[in-house]
């Protein structure tokens, strides 16, 4: 019909891209990222692979002085909160290529995971050397780094000089 206009078609609205939010740590809880070096160390101490429940059992021992009051409470899922947070961090570590699934309930450390743990240890040693006021690269700094690594071994666990025969590639 003359003079009849076609109905206006609405332009589709732009849908914003999903935003990956950083988990917010509530007071009385340990930050999700704080579990990462401990998980890496536990796996490294067990030739790079370990069953989920054994990882969680060992974390409960190693992190006994780190976990906060609310971490020990039971969450809505019926699971102790810190264990749920570790599982979330495990997923983030897998996304970052640090660990892989070696099968149902088996966590495996990748070469990238070993490298990340070594970098964490080096950063801790350097921070402790800097805190002691020693210049980087000095003999005292090297000795301090060794003692810092020894202290770190006690709190996080050691990375053996021998890795599993063939760690998984990321």
C-alpha positions as CSV (number, residue, x, y, z in Angstrom):
1,X,0.0,0.0,0.0
2,X,1.2,3.4,-0.8
3,X,2.1,5.5,2.1
4,X,2.5,2.5,4.4
5,X,5.8,2.2,6.1
6,X,7.5,-1.0,7.0
7,X,7.8,-1.5,10.8
8,X,11.0,-0.3,12.2
9,X,13.4,-3.1,13.0
10,X,15.2,-2.6,16.3
11,X,18.9,-2.7,16.1
12,X,20.3,-5.5,18.2
13,X,21.9,-4.3,21.4
14,X,25.5,-4.9,21.9
15,X,26.1,-7.6,24.5
16,X,29.1,-6.8,26.6
17,X,31.8,-9.5,26.7
18,X,31.8,-11.5,29.9
19,X,34.2,-10.1,32.4
20,X,36.5,-12.6,34.3
21,X,36.4,-11.3,37.8
22,X,39.2,-11.8,40.3
23,X,37.9,-13.8,43.3
24,X,37.4,-11.5,46.2
25,X,38.8,-12.7,49.5
26,X,36.5,-12.2,52.4
27,X,37.9,-11.4,55.8
28,X,38.8,-14.5,57.8
29,X,39.5,-16.6,54.6
30,X,42.7,-17.4,52.8
31,X,43.0,-16.0,49.3
32,X,42.6,-18.6,46.5
33,X,46.0,-17.7,45.0
34,X,47.7,-18.5,48.3
35,X,47.0,-22.2,47.7
36,X,48.9,-22.3,44.4
37,X,52.5,-22.6,45.6
38,X,51.5,-25.3,48.1
39,X,49.7,-27.4,45.5
40,X,52.7,-27.1,43.2
41,X,55.0,-28.1,46.0
42,X,52.9,-31.1,47.0
43,X,52.8,-32.4,43.5
44,X,56.5,-31.8,43.0
45,X,57.3,-33.8,46.1
46,X,55.3,-36.7,44.8
47,X,57.1,-37.1,41.4
48,X,54.7,-34.6,39.8
49,X,51.4,-36.6,40.2
50,X,49.1,-37.4,43.0
51,X,45.5,-38.3,43.7
52,X,43.2,-35.4,44.6
53,X,42.3,-36.6,48.1
54,X,46.0,-37.1,48.9
55,X,46.8,-33.6,47.7
56,X,44.1,-32.2,49.9
57,X,45.2,-34.3,52.9
58,X,48.8,-33.1,52.6
59,X,47.6,-29.5,52.1
60,X,45.7,-29.7,55.4
61,X,49.0,-30.5,57.2
62,X,51.2,-28.1,55.3
63,X,48.8,-25.2,55.6
64,X,47.6,-25.7,59.1
65,X,49.2,-22.5,60.2
66,X,48.0,-20.6,57.1
67,X,44.4,-21.5,57.1
68,X,42.1,-19.0,58.8
69,X,39.0,-19.5,61.0
70,X,36.4,-19.2,58.2
71,X,38.4,-21.5,55.9
72,X,37.7,-24.3,58.3
73,X,33.9,-23.8,58.3
74,X,31.6,-26.0,56.2
75,X,30.2,-24.2,53.2
76,X,26.7,-24.5,51.6
77,X,27.9,-27.4,49.5
78,X,28.7,-29.4,52.6
79,X,32.4,-29.3,51.9
80,X,35.0,-27.5,54.2
81,X,35.5,-24.1,52.5
82,X,39.3,-24.3,52.0
83,X,38.9,-27.5,50.1
84,X,36.4,-25.9,47.7
85,X,38.8,-23.0,47.2
86,X,41.6,-25.4,46.4
87,X,39.5,-27.1,43.7
88,X,38.8,-23.7,42.2
89,X,42.5,-22.9,42.3
90,X,43.2,-26.2,40.7
91,X,40.9,-25.3,37.8
92,X,42.7,-21.9,37.5
93,X,46.1,-23.7,37.5
94,X,44.9,-26.0,34.7
95,X,43.7,-23.0,32.7
96,X,47.2,-21.5,33.2
97,X,48.9,-24.8,32.0
98,X,50.5,-25.6,35.4
99,X,48.7,-28.9,36.0
100,X,46.7,-31.4,34.0
101,X,44.3,-34.2,34.8
102,X,46.1,-37.5,34.7
103,X,42.7,-39.3,34.8
104,X,39.9,-39.4,37.2
105,X,41.0,-37.6,40.4
106,X,44.7,-37.6,39.5
107,X,46.5,-34.2,39.3
108,X,49.8,-34.0,37.3
109,X,52.3,-31.2,37.3
110,X,53.5,-29.9,33.9
111,X,56.9,-28.6,33.0
112,X,55.3,-25.1,33.2
113,X,54.2,-26.0,36.7
114,X,57.7,-27.0,37.8
115,X,59.0,-23.8,36.3
116,X,56.4,-21.7,38.1
117,X,57.3,-23.4,41.5
118,X,61.0,-22.7,40.9
119,X,60.2,-19.0,40.0
120,X,58.1,-18.7,43.2
121,X,61.0,-20.1,45.3
122,X,63.5,-17.7,43.6
123,X,61.2,-14.7,44.2
124,X,60.8,-15.7,47.9
125,X,64.6,-16.1,48.3
126,X,65.2,-12.7,46.6
127,X,62.6,-11.0,48.8
128,X,64.2,-12.4,51.9
129,X,67.6,-11.3,50.7
130,X,66.3,-7.8,50.0
131,X,64.6,-7.7,53.4
132,X,67.9,-8.6,55.0
133,X,69.4,-5.6,53.1
134,X,71.8,-7.7,51.0
135,X,72.7,-6.6,47.5
136,X,71.6,-8.9,44.7
137,X,74.4,-11.2,43.5
138,X,76.6,-10.9,46.6
139,X,78.0,-14.0,48.3
140,X,75.9,-13.1,51.3
141,X,72.9,-12.9,49.1
142,X,73.6,-16.4,47.7
143,X,73.9,-17.8,51.2
144,X,70.7,-16.0,52.2
145,X,69.0,-17.4,49.2
146,X,70.0,-20.9,50.2
147,X,68.8,-20.4,53.7
148,X,65.6,-18.8,52.4
149,X,65.0,-21.8,50.2
150,X,65.5,-24.1,53.2
151,X,62.9,-22.1,55.1
152,X,60.6,-22.3,52.1
153,X,61.1,-26.0,51.9
154,X,59.7,-26.3,55.4
155,X,56.7,-24.1,54.7
156,X,55.9,-25.0,51.1
157,X,57.8,-28.2,50.4
158,X,60.8,-29.0,48.2
159,X,61.2,-29.4,44.6
160,X,63.4,-32.4,44.1
161,X,66.4,-32.1,41.9
162,X,64.9,-35.0,39.9
163,X,61.6,-34.6,38.3
164,X,59.4,-37.4,37.2
165,X,61.0,-39.1,34.2
166,X,58.8,-37.2,31.7
167,X,56.6,-34.4,33.1
168,X,53.6,-33.6,31.0
169,X,54.0,-30.8,28.6
170,X,51.5,-27.9,29.0
